[in-house]
Amino acid sequence: MASSTGTRTAPLIPAGTWTVDAAHSSVRFSVKHMGIANVRGKFSEFEGTLEMKESLADCRAFGTVKVASIDTGEPQRDDHLRSVDFFNVEEFPEMTFESTHVEAIDDESSRVVGNLTMHGITKEITLDVVIQGTDTDPWGNMRAGLEIVGKLLRSDFDMKFNQALGSGNMLVGDRVGLALDISAVLQTSS
């Protein structure tokens, strides 16, 4: 993606309220294990809304993830991730995102800045969004596709569980990569 801010002021998705179709979307993450391999996982319970306006600056995005729905393909690890060592799902069952600023990067992509609340802490994160396009499905629903990537540091959200290895590497990396593939359905148009 281009690193400079584009001059586009209109969104690439028609104005209206769009809801995330969880059955055709995914919320995934990756983190280094022992400094040598990526462990990937996903959350299976989430929802989101896009409020698209005529001006890109007025667009908003909201999302909620049920943290207990974490799935890394290893039940014992997932249970540990739900524990007080990591997400502490009993006390903090959801993570939420609310955008504060949207700007164009180029003709296909935008940058969304917003507040992520996770593990009881709210921090600003930046997400890069590539619009995959819009189309009408066989049932007459207008859909939009978005590919979203970003990163965060676990330590920013007070998730500090770790163990130093003899090599100097840490058992769990601090940097977490985020990858969302979103299919959103137009509910109301402006």
Secondary structure by P-SEA (a helix, b strand, c coil): ccccccccccccccccbbbbccccccccbbbbccccbbbbbbbcccccccccccccccbbbbbcccccccccccaaaaaaaacccccccccccbbbbbbcbbbbccccbbbbbbbbbcccbbbbbbbbbbcccccccccbbbbbbbbbbcccccccccccbbbbccccccccccbbbbbbbbbbbbcccc
